[in-house]
Amino acid sequence: MDALFALVEVPIPDIRAEMIEPPSANAVRKLLQILEQKGHVKRRKIGRNYVFSATTSKKRAGKGVLMHFMRAR
């Protein structure tokens, strides 16, 4: 998600480039698919490729993670 917050619309190779130890492109694609289904990410087709962007701000996403963590305890 940090790559999506740092850049506006990001293709998968650029997302992987932002990671310290990136998983395979297929793993990143699957993760983005899950995040899209949950409404955290949206995608847009440009030519033959997709670019991805976050649907919420970093601050709001952080609050959501914190609330989820607190409910799980």
MOPAC internal coordinates of N, CA, C and O (Angstrom, degrees):
PM7 1SCF
backbone

  N    0.0000 0     0.00 0     0.00 0    0    0    0
  C    1.4483 1     0.00 0     0.00 0    1    0    0
  C    1.5322 1   110.61 1     0.00 0    2    1    0
  O    1.2310 1   120.11 1   148.45 1    3    2    1
  N    1.3255 1   117.39 1   -31.55 1    3    2    1
  C    1.4651 1   118.83 1  -179.41 1    5    3    2
  C    1.5190 1   112.04 1   -58.39 1    6    5    3
  O    1.2310 1   120.36 1   141.77 1    7    6    5
  N    1.3268 1   116.92 1   -38.23 1    7    6    5
  C    1.4661 1   120.00 1   178.05 1    9    7    6
  C    1.5184 1   110.58 1   -64.56 1   10    9    7
  O    1.2310 1   120.33 1   143.20 1   11   10    9
  N    1.3190 1   116.97 1   -36.80 1   11   10    9
  C    1.4646 1   120.58 1   179.79 1   13   11   10
  C    1.5266 1   111.28 1   -71.07 1   14   13   11
  O    1.2310 1   120.52 1   146.62 1   15   14   13
  N    1.3414 1   116.61 1   -33.38 1   15   14   13
  C    1.4634 1   119.42 1   177.56 1   17   15   14
  C    1.5269 1   110.85 1   -74.09 1   18   17   15
  O    1.2310 1   120.22 1   144.39 1   19   18   17
  N    1.3303 1   117.18 1   -35.61 1   19   18   17
  C    1.4617 1   121.31 1  -176.72 1   21   19   18
  C    1.5289 1   112.35 1   -73.69 1   22   21   19
  O    1.2310 1   120.37 1   145.19 1   23   22   21
  N    1.3132 1   116.90 1   -34.81 1   23   22   21
  C    1.4609 1   122.19 1  -178.20 1   25   23   22
  C    1.5264 1   108.41 1  -115.92 1   26   25   23
  O    1.2310 1   119.97 1   -22.37 1   27   26   25
  N    1.3101 1   117.65 1   157.63 1   27   26   25
  C    1.4590 1   120.42 1  -174.52 1   29   27   26
  C    1.5254 1   111.98 1   -79.92 1   30   29   27
  O    1.2310 1   119.82 1   113.19 1   31   30   29
  N    1.2966 1   117.95 1   -66.81 1   31   30   29
  C    1.4622 1   122.50 1   177.15 1   33   31   30
  C    1.5217 1   107.02 1  -121.69 1   34   33   31
  O    1.2310 1   121.22 1   -58.73 1   35   34   33
  N    1.3249 1   115.27 1   121.27 1   35   34   33
  C    1.4574 1   119.79 1  -167.51 1   37   35   34
  C    1.5196 1   111.36 1  -124.52 1   38   37   35
  O    1.2310 1   119.78 1   -51.42 1   39   38   37
  N    1.3417 1   118.03 1   128.58 1   39   38   37
  C    1.4650 1   120.14 1   171.97 1   41   39   38
  C    1.5328 1   109.76 1   -79.65 1   42   41   39
  O    1.2310 1   120.22 1   -17.68 1   43   42   41
  N    1.2993 1   117.18 1   162.32 1   43   42   41
  C    1.4626 1   122.03 1  -176.69 1   45   43   42
  C    1.5380 1   112.86 1   -56.37 1   46   45   43
  O    1.2310 1   118.57 1   136.94 1   47   46   45
  N    1.3278 1   120.34 1   -43.06 1   47   46   45
  C    1.4774 1   118.18 1   179.34 1   49   47   46
  C    1.5328 1   113.04 1   -59.09 1   50   49   47
  O    1.2310 1   120.24 1   143.76 1   51   50   49
  N    1.3279 1   117.15 1   -36.24 1   51   50   49
  C    1.4704 1   120.33 1   178.82 1   53   51   50
  C    1.5275 1   111.35 1   -72.01 1   54   53   51
  O    1.2310 1   120.28 1   145.37 1   55   54   53
  N    1.3223 1   117.08 1   -34.63 1   55   54   53
  C    1.4614 1   120.16 1   175.92 1   57   55   54
  C    1.5210 1   109.22 1   -63.02 1   58   57   55
  O    1.2310 1   120.71 1   133.25 1   59   58   57
  N    1.3236 1   116.25 1   -46.75 1   59   58   57
  C    1.4730 1   120.68 1   179.45 1   61   59   58
  C    1.5278 1   111.02 1   -62.67 1   62   61   59
  O    1.2310 1   119.79 1   144.29 1   63   62   61
  N    1.3307 1   118.00 1   -35.71 1   63   62   61
  C    1.4629 1   121.68 1  -179.71 1   65   63   62
  C    1.5290 1   111.52 1   -65.32 1   66   65   63
  O    1.2310 1   119.89 1   153.00 1   67   66   65
  N    1.3194 1   117.81 1   -27.00 1   67   66   65
  C    1.4619 1   122.40 1   179.44 1   69   67   66
  C    1.5274 1   112.24 1   -79.35 1   70   69   67
  O    1.2310 1   119.81 1   165.45 1   71   70   69
  N    1.3307 1   117.96 1   -14.55 1   71   70   69
  C    1.4618 1   121.97 1  -176.80 1   73   71   70
  C    1.5188 1   110.88 1   -86.48 1   74   73   71
  O    1.2310 1   120.69 1   -33.11 1   75   74   73
  N    1.3341 1   116.29 1   146.89 1   75   74   73
  C    1.4616 1   121.16 1   179.08 1   77   75   74
  C    1.5261 1   110.45 1   -69.08 1   78   77   75
  O    1.2310 1   120.12 1   127.33 1   79   78   77
  N    1.3209 1   117.37 1   -52.67 1   79   78   77
  C    1.4653 1   122.38 1   176.15 1   81   79   78
  C    1.5268 1   107.68 1  -126.16 1   82   81   79
  O    1.2310 1   120.44 1   -96.98 1   83   82   81
  N    1.3243 1   116.77 1    83.02 1   83   82   81
  C    1.4613 1   119.31 1  -173.08 1   85   83   82
  C    1.5263 1   112.91 1   -68.74 1   86   85   83
  O    1.2310 1   121.30 1   -40.54 1   87   86   85
  N    1.3358 1   115.11 1   139.46 1   87   86   85
  C    1.4677 1   118.88 1   171.00 1   89   87   86
  C    1.5256 1   109.16 1   -73.75 1   90   89   87
  O    1.2310 1   120.46 1     0.91 1   91   90   89
  N    1.3054 1   116.73 1  -179.09 1   91   90   89
  C    1.4622 1   120.44 1   179.93 1   93   91   90
  C    1.5249 1   110.68 1   -63.05 1   94   93   91
  O    1.2310 1   121.16 1   -18.80 1   95   94   93
  N    1.3081 1   115.39 1   161.20 1   95   94   93
  C    1.4665 1   120.23 1   177.78 1   97   95   94
  C    1.5315 1   110.50 1   -59.98 1   98   97   95
  O    1.2310 1   120.48 1   142.92 1   99   98   97
  N    1.3302 1   116.68 1   -37.08 1   99   98   97
  C    1.4681 1   119.63 1   178.84 1  101   99   98
  C    1.5205 1   111.65 1   -64.71 1  102  101   99
  O    1.2310 1   120.01 1   142.01 1  103  102  101
  N    1.3300 1   117.59 1   -37.99 1  103  102  101
  C    1.4623 1   120.87 1   178.33 1  105  103  102
  C    1.5257 1   110.81 1   -66.06 1  106  105  103
  O    1.2310 1   120.49 1   138.65 1  107  106  105
  N    1.3264 1   116.67 1   -41.35 1  107  106  105
  C    1.4660 1   120.65 1   177.66 1  109  107  106
  C    1.5221 1   109.70 1   -65.09 1  110  109  107
  O    1.2310 1   120.49 1   138.25 1  111  110  109
  N    1.3202 1   116.67 1   -41.75 1  111  110  109
  C    1.4707 1   121.15 1   178.88 1  113  111  110
  C    1.5290 1   110.65 1   -59.60 1  114  113  111
  O    1.2310 1   120.23 1   135.70 1  115  114  113
  N    1.3301 1   117.17 1   -44.30 1  115  114  113
  C    1.4651 1   121.79 1   179.78 1  117  115  114
  C    1.5265 1   111.02 1   -65.07 1  118  117  115
  O    1.2310 1   120.23 1   137.33 1  119  118  117
  N    1.3263 1   117.16 1   -42.67 1  119  118  117
  C    1.4604 1   120.94 1   178.00 1  121  119  118
  C    1.5266 1   110.71 1   -61.06 1  122  121  119
  O    1.2310 1   120.57 1   136.38 1  123  122  121
  N    1.3261 1   116.52 1   -43.62 1  123  122  121
  C    1.4666 1   120.31 1   178.33 1  125  123  122
  C    1.5245 1   111.00 1   -64.53 1  126  125  123
  O    1.2310 1   120.23 1   143.87 1  127  126  125
  N    1.3236 1   117.16 1   -36.13 1  127  126  125
  C    1.4672 1   121.10 1   177.02 1  129  127  126
  C    1.5371 1   110.13 1   -62.33 1  130  129  127
  O    1.2310 1   120.38 1   136.50 1  131  130  129
  N    1.3196 1   116.89 1   -43.50 1  131  130  129
  C    1.4675 1   120.91 1   178.81 1  133  131  130
  C    1.5258 1   110.45 1   -65.18 1  134  133  131
  O    1.2310 1   120.48 1   135.55 1  135  134  133
  N    1.3312 1   116.69 1   -44.45 1  135  134  133
  C    1.4651 1   120.13 1   178.70 1  137  135  134
  C    1.5293 1   111.62 1   -63.61 1  138  137  135
  O    1.2310 1   120.58 1   145.38 1  139  138  137
  N    1.3312 1   116.50 1   -34.62 1  139  138  137
  C    1.4640 1   120.46 1   177.39 1  141  139  138
  C    1.5304 1   110.31 1   -67.40 1  142  141  139
  O    1.2310 1   120.12 1   137.70 1  143  142  141
  N    1.3254 1   117.37 1   -42.30 1  143  142  141
  C    1.4658 1   120.99 1   178.59 1  145  143  142
  C    1.5239 1   111.35 1   -62.16 1  146  145  143
  O    1.2310 1   120.41 1   146.55 1  147  146  145
  N    1.3189 1   116.81 1   -33.45 1  147  146  145
  C    1.4687 1   121.32 1   179.87 1  149  147  146
  C    1.5280 1   112.36 1   -83.37 1  150  149  147
  O    1.2310 1   120.55 1   173.28 1  151  150  149
  N    1.3400 1   116.55 1    -6.72 1  151  150  149
  C    1.4578 1   120.68 1   176.61 1  153  151  150
  C    1.5223 1   115.02 1    88.29 1  154  153  151
  O    1.2310 1   119.76 1  -167.84 1  155  154  153
  N    1.3318 1   118.06 1    12.16 1  155  154  153
  C    1.4579 1   121.14 1  -179.04 1  157  155  154
  C    1.5237 1   112.81 1   -89.11 1  158  157  155
  O    1.2310 1   120.80 1   160.26 1  159  158  157
  N    1.3200 1   116.08 1   -19.74 1  159  158  157
  C    1.4664 1   122.18 1  -175.22 1  161  159  158
  C    1.5219 1   108.31 1  -136.12 1  162  161  159
  O    1.2310 1   121.21 1   -32.89 1  163  162  161
  N    1.3227 1   115.30 1   147.11 1  163  162  161
  C    1.4678 1   119.16 1   171.57 1  165  163  162
  C    1.5194 1   107.69 1  -125.70 1  166  165  163
  O    1.2310 1   120.95 1   -24.09 1  167  166  165
  N    1.3190 1   115.79 1   155.91 1  167  166  165
  C    1.4639 1   120.30 1   179.33 1  169  167  166
  C    1.5148 1   109.84 1  -126.39 1  170  169  167
  O    1.2310 1   121.95 1   -24.98 1  171  170  169
  N    1.3322 1   113.88 1   155.02 1  171  170  169
  C    1.4593 1   121.26 1   178.93 1  173  171  170
  C    1.5177 1   107.02 1  -141.57 1  174  173  171
  O    1.2310 1   120.81 1   -42.66 1  175  174  173
  N    1.3101 1   116.05 1   137.34 1  175  174  173
  C    1.4629 1   120.75 1  -178.25 1  177  175  174
  C    1.5209 1   109.76 1   -88.11 1  178  177  175
  O    1.2310 1   121.85 1   -51.43 1  179  178  177
  N    1.3249 1   114.06 1   128.57 1  179  178  177
  C    1.4629 1   120.96 1   174.66 1  181  179  178
  C    1.5149 1   106.41 1  -126.05 1  182  181  179
  O    1.2310 1   120.91 1   -69.57 1  183  182  181
  N    1.3139 1   115.86 1   110.43 1  183  182  181
  C    1.4640 1   120.05 1  -175.56 1  185  183  182
  C    1.5223 1   109.32 1    66.00 1  186  185  183
  O    1.2310 1   120.70 1    56.61 1  187  186  185
  N    1.3240 1   116.26 1  -123.39 1  187  186  185
  C    1.4696 1   120.54 1  -179.91 1  189  187  186
  C    1.5263 1   112.30 1   -96.22 1  190  189  187
  O    1.2310 1   120.29 1   174.83 1  191  190  189
  N    1.3301 1   117.05 1    -5.17 1  191  190  189
  C    1.4559 1   121.09 1  -174.17 1  193  191  190
  C    1.5212 1   111.97 1  -114.57 1  194  193  191
  O    1.2310 1   121.60 1   -17.30 1  195  194  193
  N    1.3205 1   114.55 1   162.70 1  195  194  193
  C    1.4591 1   121.52 1   175.07 1  197  195  194
  C    1.5178 1   109.60 1  -106.42 1  198  197  195
  O    1.2310 1   121.12 1   -33.94 1  199  198  197
  N    1.3178 1   115.46 1   146.06 1  199  198  197
  C    1.4545 1   121.59 1   169.94 1  201  199  198
  C    1.5173 1   107.09 1  -117.02 1  202  201  199
  O    1.2310 1   120.70 1   -32.11 1  203  202  201
  N    1.3120 1   116.27 1   147.89 1  203  202  201
  C    1.4519 1   121.87 1  -174.33 1  205  203  202
  C    1.5183 1   109.84 1  -120.05 1  206  205  203
  O    1.2310 1   120.88 1   -31.37 1  207  206  205
  N    1.3289 1   115.91 1   148.63 1  207  206  205
  C    1.4584 1   121.09 1   176.10 1  209  207  206
  C    1.5204 1   109.04 1  -146.16 1  210  209  207
  O    1.2310 1   121.52 1   -26.10 1  211  210  209
  N    1.3204 1   114.70 1   153.90 1  211  210  209
  C    1.4612 1   120.77 1   178.47 1  213  211  210
  C    1.5237 1   108.69 1   -73.59 1  214  213  211
  O    1.2310 1   120.60 1   -32.12 1  215  214  213
  N    1.3288 1   116.47 1   147.88 1  215  214  213
  C    1.4601 1   120.51 1   179.90 1  217  215  214
  C    1.5211 1   112.03 1   -97.37 1  218  217  215
  O    1.2310 1   120.04 1   176.94 1  219  218  217
  N    1.3192 1   117.53 1    -3.06 1  219  218  217
  C    1.4529 1   121.90 1  -178.94 1  221  219  218
  C    1.5274 1   109.05 1  -140.95 1  222  221  219
  O    1.2310 1   120.29 1   -11.76 1  223  222  221
  N    1.3019 1   117.04 1   168.24 1  223  222  221
  C    1.4585 1   120.88 1   179.12 1  225  223  222
  C    1.5276 1   110.45 1   -77.62 1  226  225  223
  O    1.2310 1   120.87 1   -19.01 1  227  226  225
  N    1.3112 1   115.94 1   160.99 1  227  226  225
  C    1.4640 1   120.99 1   178.96 1  229  227  226
  C    1.5304 1   110.21 1   -63.02 1  230  229  227
  O    1.2310 1   120.47 1   140.80 1  231  230  229
  N    1.3145 1   116.70 1   -39.20 1  231  230  229
  C    1.4669 1   121.32 1  -179.38 1  233  231  230
  C    1.5282 1   110.73 1   -63.42 1  234  233  231
  O    1.2310 1   120.83 1   134.03 1  235  234  233
  N    1.3021 1   116.02 1   -45.97 1  235  234  233
  C    1.4740 1   119.98 1  -179.21 1  237  235  234
  C    1.5348 1   111.26 1   -66.58 1  238  237  235
  O    1.2310 1   120.40 1   140.07 1  239  238  237
  N    1.3146 1   116.83 1   -39.93 1  239  238  237
  C    1.4615 1   120.42 1   178.04 1  241  239  238
  C    1.5229 1   110.49 1   -63.74 1  242  241  239
  O    1.2310 1   120.38 1   139.91 1  243  242  241
  N    1.3301 1   116.88 1   -40.09 1  243  242  241
  C    1.4561 1   121.06 1   178.06 1  245  243  242
  C    1.5154 1   112.03 1   -62.03 1  246  245  243
  O    1.2310 1   120.74 1   139.13 1  247  246  245
  N    1.3419 1   116.20 1   -40.87 1  247  246  245
  C    1.4663 1   120.35 1   176.98 1  249  247  246
  C    1.5245 1   110.51 1   -62.40 1  250  249  247
  O    1.2310 1   120.55 1   139.08 1  251  250  249
  N    1.3202 1   116.55 1   -40.92 1  251  250  249
  C    1.4614 1   120.76 1  -179.74 1  253  251  250
  C    1.5198 1   111.52 1   -63.46 1  254  253  251
  O    1.2310 1   120.36 1   138.87 1  255  254  253
  N    1.3259 1   116.92 1   -41.13 1  255  254  253
  C    1.4640 1   121.05 1   178.64 1  257  255  254
  C    1.5234 1   109.88 1   -65.16 1  258  257  255
  O    1.2310 1   120.47 1   137.02 1  259  258  257
  N    1.3244 1   116.71 1   -42.98 1  259  258  257
  C    1.4630 1   120.71 1   179.53 1  261  259  258
  C    1.5243 1   111.06 1   -62.40 1  262  261  259
  O    1.2310 1   120.02 1   136.53 1  263  262  261
  N    1.3285 1   117.56 1   -43.47 1  263  262  261
  C    1.4615 1   121.23 1   179.88 1  265  263  262
  C    1.5319 1   110.27 1   -64.96 1  266  265  263
  O    1.2310 1   120.16 1   139.74 1  267  266  265
  N    1.3059 1   117.30 1   -40.26 1  267  266  265
  C    1.4638 1   121.26 1   178.19 1  269  267  266
  C    1.5299 1   110.46 1   -62.00 1  270  269  267
  O    1.2310 1   121.26 1   136.97 1  271  270  269
  N    1.3270 1   115.20 1   -43.03 1  271  270  269
  C    1.4624 1   120.75 1   179.13 1  273  271  270
  C    1.5380 1   111.17 1   -63.18 1  274  273  271
  O    1.2310 1   120.90 1   136.99 1  275  274  273
  N    1.3075 1   115.88 1   -43.01 1  275  274  273
  C    1.4723 1   120.13 1  -178.63 1  277  275  274
  C    1.5317 1   111.22 1   -66.46 1  278  277  275
  O    1.2310 1   119.91 1   142.33 1  279  278  277
  N    1.3163 1   117.79 1   -37.67 1  279  278  277
  C    1.4809 1   120.40 1   178.51 1  281  279  278
  C    1.5211 1   111.26 1   -68.94 1  282  281  279
  O    1.2310 1   120.27 1   148.70 1  283  282  281
  N    1.3278 1   117.09 1   -31.30 1  283  282  281
  C    1.4625 1   121.31 1  -178.08 1  285  283  282
  C    1.5239 1   112.53 1   -73.21 1  286  285  283
  O    1.2310 1   120.08 1   160.73 1  287  286  285
  N    1.2859 1   117.44 1   -19.27 1  287  286  285
  C    1.4718 1   120.81 1  -177.80 1  289  287  286
  C    1.4608 1   107.95 1   -80.28 1  290  289  287
  O    1.2310 1   120.10 1   180.00 1  291  290  289

